Amino acid sequence: WREARVWLAQDLRLHGTYQDVLGCFPSDVSPKAIPNEAERYFWLSLRAQIKLTTSQWQEALADYSELAKMRKFSDFDSAISLCYANLKNWKEAKAYSDSALLANPYDPRARFVQAEVMIQQGRREEALSVLQKVCQDCPAIQGAWLKWAVTLANLGRSEEAKKVLLDYLVFNPEDKQIRGLLQQFEN
């Protein structure tokens, strides 16, 4: 039955909701209780992705850290760096984004975290350059567009910030959060 749950979870990941996927596995079961390593890896990977996507940073960090013990993979370091950044642990965020970028210098999530760290260090102009490149390379990362626009606005460059938001809306015209922010800039 475990194998069936794994396949159902995989199908639901593509066509269902996050809760549907998590519902395939009993909530009181620890990943370590799953004897088959491949199933455990898959389950942890699904759960980590869901926790990351739903901004459950501490839980995602725990799952990605466990995955990183099972297999060295730059995506795990990148995800861990994003968790640490959202938890405001800038030292660990930088360390894990550096590690991810050593393995994959084009990782947009790790580069986004690097820009976040630069902003925290007061290196906003340098961060703007990194954010612009991240947005060009991977326009789906809404957070990079938001950070780019907000950083410009904080530097008194509201017209440039508006243009950034308008450029993002080309890729995702239905984004209500970006539209709301754009209205704030226009008022």
C-alpha positions in Angstrom: 0.0 0.0 0.0 3.0 2.3 0.6 3.9 2.1 -3.1 0.4 3.0 -4.1 0.5 6.0 -1.8 3.7 7.2 -3.4 2.3 6.9 -6.9 -0.9 8.6 -5.8 1.1 11.5 -4.2 3.1 11.9 -7.4 -0.1 12.1 -9.4 -1.7 14.6 -7.0 1.4 16.7 -7.0 0.6 17.4 -10.7 -3.2 17.6 -10.5 -4.3 18.0 -6.9 -3.8 20.3 -3.9 -0.9 20.4 -1.5 -3.2 19.0 1.2 -4.2 16.1 -1.1 -0.5 15.2 -1.5 0.2 15.4 2.2 -2.9 13.4 2.9 -1.4 10.4 1.1 0.9 9.9 4.1 -0.2 9.7 7.7 0.8 12.9 9.5 2.1 11.0 12.5 4.6 9.0 10.5 8.1 10.2 10.6 10.0 9.9 7.3 12.6 7.8 9.1 9.8 5.2 9.7 9.5 4.6 6.0 11.9 1.6 5.5 12.4 2.0 1.7 15.0 4.7 1.1 13.6 5.6 -2.3 10.1 6.0 -0.9 11.4 8.0 2.0 13.4 10.3 -0.3 10.4 10.8 -2.6 8.1 11.5 0.4 10.5 14.0 2.0 11.1 15.7 -1.4 7.3 16.1 -1.9 6.8 17.4 1.6 9.8 19.7 1.4 8.5 21.3 -1.8 5.1 21.8 -0.4 6.4 23.3 2.8 8.7 25.7 0.8 5.8 26.6 -1.6 3.5 27.4 1.3 6.1 29.5 3.2 6.5 27.0 6.1 10.2 27.9 6.3 11.2 26.0 9.5 9.5 22.8 8.3 10.9 23.1 4.8 14.4 23.7 6.3 14.1 20.5 8.4 13.0 18.4 5.4 15.6 19.8 3.0 18.3 19.4 5.6 17.3 15.7 5.9 17.3 15.4 2.1 20.8 16.9 1.9 22.0 14.2 4.3 20.7 11.6 1.9 22.1 13.1 -1.3 24.3 16.1 -2.2 22.3 18.2 -4.6 22.7 21.9 -5.3 18.9 22.4 -5.4 18.8 21.3 -1.7 21.4 23.9 -0.7 19.5 26.5 -2.7 16.2 25.7 -1.0 18.0 25.7 2.4 19.4 29.1 1.6 16.0 30.4 0.8 14.6 29.0 4.1 17.4 30.6 6.1 16.9 34.0 4.3 13.2 33.9 5.1 14.1 33.1 8.7 16.5 36.1 8.7 19.5 33.9 9.3 21.7 35.8 6.8 25.0 34.0 7.7 23.5 30.6 6.9 21.6 31.9 3.9 24.8 33.2 2.4 26.7 30.0 3.2 24.2 27.7 1.6 23.6 30.0 -1.4 27.4 30.1 -1.9 27.5 26.3 -1.8 24.6 26.0 -4.3 26.3 28.5 -6.6 29.6 26.6 -6.5 27.7 23.6 -8.0 25.5 25.6 -10.3 26.5 29.3 -10.9 23.2 29.9 -12.8 20.9 28.8 -9.9 18.3 31.7 -9.9 17.0 30.9 -6.3 20.6 31.0 -4.9 21.4 34.2 -6.8 18.1 35.7 -5.4 19.2 34.8 -1.9 22.6 36.4 -2.6 20.9 39.6 -3.6 18.8 39.5 -0.3 22.1 39.1 1.7 23.6 42.1 -0.2 20.6 44.2 0.7 21.0 43.3 4.3 24.6 44.3 4.1 23.7 47.7 2.6 25.0 46.8 -0.9 21.7 47.7 -2.6 23.1 48.9 -5.9 25.0 45.6 -6.3 21.9 43.7 -5.3 19.9 45.5 -8.0 22.2 44.2 -10.6 21.8 40.7 -9.4 18.0 40.9 -9.1 17.8 42.3 -12.6 19.8 39.3 -14.0 17.7 36.8 -12.0 14.5 38.3 -13.4 15.9 38.2 -16.9 17.0 34.6 -16.5 14.0 33.3 -14.6 11.0 35.5 -14.9 8.8 33.1 -12.8 10.5 34.1 -9.5 7.9 36.7 -8.4 9.9 37.4 -5.2 12.9 38.6 -7.2 10.7 41.1 -9.1 9.1 42.3 -5.9 12.5 42.7 -4.2 13.9 44.5 -7.3 10.9 47.0 -7.3 10.9 47.6 -3.6 14.6 48.1 -3.5 14.4 50.7 -6.3 11.5 52.4 -4.5 13.5 52.5 -1.3 16.3 54.2 -3.2 13.8 56.9 -4.4 13.6 55.5 -7.9 9.8 55.0 -8.1 9.5 55.3 -11.8 12.0 52.5 -12.3 10.1 50.4 -9.8 6.9 50.9 -11.6 8.5 49.8 -14.9 9.9 46.6 -13.2 6.4 45.7 -12.0 4.9 46.4 -15.5 7.6 44.2 -17.0 6.7 41.4 -14.6 3.0 41.7 -15.5 3.9 40.8 -19.1 4.8 37.3 -17.8 2.0 37.0 -15.2 -0.8 39.5 -16.0 -3.2 38.1 -13.4 -0.9 38.6 -10.4 -3.0 40.5 -7.9 -0.2 41.1 -5.5 1.9 42.9 -8.1 -1.1 44.8 -9.4 -1.8 46.0 -5.9 1.8 47.1 -5.4 1.7 48.9 -8.7 -1.4 50.8 -7.6 0.4 51.9 -4.5 3.3 53.3 -6.6 0.8 55.1 -8.8 -0.9 56.8 -5.8 
